[in-house]
Amino acid sequence: MNEQERRFTRGLVEVRAAGEARTIGGYAAKFNTLSRNLGGFVERIDPGFFAKSQGDGWPRVMARYNHDNNMLLGTSRSGTLRLVTDGTGLDYSVDVPDARADVYELVQRGDVAESSFAFRTLEDDWSMTEDGFPVRTLLAGQLVDVAPVNDPAYLDTSTGLRSLAERAGAELAEVRAAAEAGDLKDFLVPKRTHIDLAPEGGQGDTHPPLALRQRRAELYRRRTF
């Protein structure tokens, strides 16, 4: 489960004071906050999700405008991109180069107002919210890039659905169809198994023999009186 995924954050990217540098930044990800409906499920980011990337020194993480390979803004390797996690989430600051002064101006004017991050999931978990809606919790991952974005609509949830299919031992096509129908919770609720306790050749517990029914009735009367 190492395919790249992208998510955006409902949080402003802003101009930040950093000497003479053109610096912008914001929260690329927020912890323990349920996402919007991603197509039959929601997501939550665990505070430890970026721990491995952070522990490794944020290797080869980039800041790119709209995740565009041709719109590099800064890198963790050079120090022009700085990343830190706190109680809220993953915060980034990037010194925008002269060649990308237009991006700085767009952020300054408010035309670009949101952030996004790309990642690879190393570990996740599936459960349900208190309202019975499927929720995927991102537990550990590798950060690829952070990005100020003007179009945060890009959402590819196929990797998440593949994770659920593997967990449930189901076909991906089946899980996708369930997601479209809003029935993913069926893959999270354990299926009930009927165990027949009747002796071989008996009728089973659904229609127990007369003697067994009489015995149950007798035990019930003893508990009642």
N, C-alpha and C positions, 0 to 999 in steps of 0.2 A: 504494500500500500504506500508507494512512494511517488505517485503522480502529483504534479503540482496543482495546487488549488489556490483560489483567490477569494478574499472576502473584503468588504468595505466596512468602514466604521462611521457611525453617526456622530461625528465630532469634527469640529472645525480645524482645518489646517490654517496656520496663521503666520504672519511675518513676526520674526523674533529678533530682538536686539542682540548683535554679536560683533561688536566693534564696527569695522568698516565692511564686513562681509554681508552679502545678501543672504540672510538665513531665514528659512521657513521651517515649520515643524508642527507637530500635533500628535495625537494618539492614533497609531495605526491599528491598534487592537485594544479592546477593553475586556477585562476579566469578569467572569461570573455574571454576564449580562446576556439574556436570551436574545438571539438574533430575530429578525423577521422570519416569516414562513419561507423556507427555502425550497418548498415544493413537497409538502407532506411531512416535514420535520423542521425543527429549529435546532440551533447550535448554541453551545456555551463553551467559552475558552477557560480552561483551568489556569490558575495563576502559575503553575509550574510548566506550562506548555512550552515556553521558550528557554527553559533552564539549560538544556543541552547546548543550544546555539550560544547562549550567553556564556556558559562555562567554557566553551571552545573559543571565546573571543569574537563572536559574531563573524565567523569566517566567510569571506566573499559575499557579504550582504551588500546590496546596492539600493540606491534611491533612484527611481526612474519616473518620469512624468507619464501618467497613464500606463505604467508598466511597459512602455515602449523601449525596445532595445536601442533605438536610435536617439533616445532622449535621456541620456544618463545625466544625473544631477550630482551624485557623489557616491563614495564607497566607504565602507567601514575600514578597509585596508589602509586607505590614505588618511583617514581621520576626518574627511570632509563630511562623512555621515556618522552621527553619534546616536547610539541607541541605549535606552535604559528602561528597566521595568520598575514599577512601583505598585502601590495598592490598587491603582486604577487600571493599569494596563501597560502596553508597550508604547513608549514615547520616543519620537525621533526628532532630530534636528539636522538639517543639511544645508551646507553652504552652496548656494546656487552659483554656477560659473557664469562668467560674462556672456558666454555664448547662449546661455539659457535665461537671460535677463527677462525675456518675455514671460516665462513661467512665474518668476518672482512678481512681475507686475500683475499677472492674472490673479495670483493669490492676494496681493495687496489690494486689488480692486474688489475682491470677493467673487470673481468669476469662477475660480477654482476654490471649493470650500470643503471638500471632504478628502478622506484618506483611505488607502487600501493597503493590503499586504498579501504577498504570495508566500506559500509555504508548502511543505511536504509533511504529511502526517505520519508519525512513527507509532503512535498509540492513541486509540480512542475508545469510547465506551458508549453504549446505548441504554437508555432508560425511558421513563415517561415523566412528564410534568405532573403536578398535582391535578391538573385538569384532564389528564389522560392523553396528552399529545406527545408523540415521539420526540425525544431530544437526544442529540449527539453531543457528547462532551469530548472536546479535544484535549488530550492529556499530555502528549509529548510530540514535538515536531521540530522541523528544521526551517528556519526563516530563510527565504530566498531574496525578497526585496520588499521595500515599502514605497508607496507612491501617492503623491497628491493627485487627485483625479477629478475630472469634471463630468465623467459619466460612470457612476458606480454601479451600473445595471448589470455588469458582467458577473454572472454566477454560474459556475459549472459544478453541479452537485453529484456528478456521476461517481466520483471517487468515494464520497460518503455513502452513497447507495450500495456501492460494491462492498464496502466495509460491512454494512448491515447484512447483505446477502451472504457473505462469508460467515458471519456470526450465526445466522439462522440456518445455514446449510441449504440455501435456496438459490434458484437461478436468478441472475441479475435482471433478466427480462421480466421475471415475475415480480421482483421488488420494484422495478421501475413502473410497471403497470399499477401496482398497489399505491405507489407514491402519487401517481396521477389521479387515482381514485380517492386519495385521502385515507387509505386503509393500512398504513404502515404499522400501526399498533398491533395488528394481527401477528407480526413477526417478532414482537417483543413480549407478548403474553404467553406464558407456557401453556401448551395444549394439555387438556385434561385427559388422563388415561383411565379407562374403566377396567378395574380388576375384578374378575369373577372369582368369588370365594366359595362358590358351591362345589361340592364334590363332583368328580368326573361323571358326566352323564346327567347331572342335575340341571335345574332350570336357571341357575344363576341368581345373583342377589336381587335383580330387578323383580323377580317373581319367586320368592323363597317358598320352600315346602310349608305345608300347613303347620307342622310341629314347630318349625322355626318361628313362624308368625305368632303362634300361641305363646312360645317362650318369651318373645319380645314384649308381648302384651302383658305378661305376668310381671316382668321386670319393671315395666312402666308403672303398673299399679303399685308395686312396692315402693318406688321412688316418690309416688304422688301421695300416698296415704301413710 
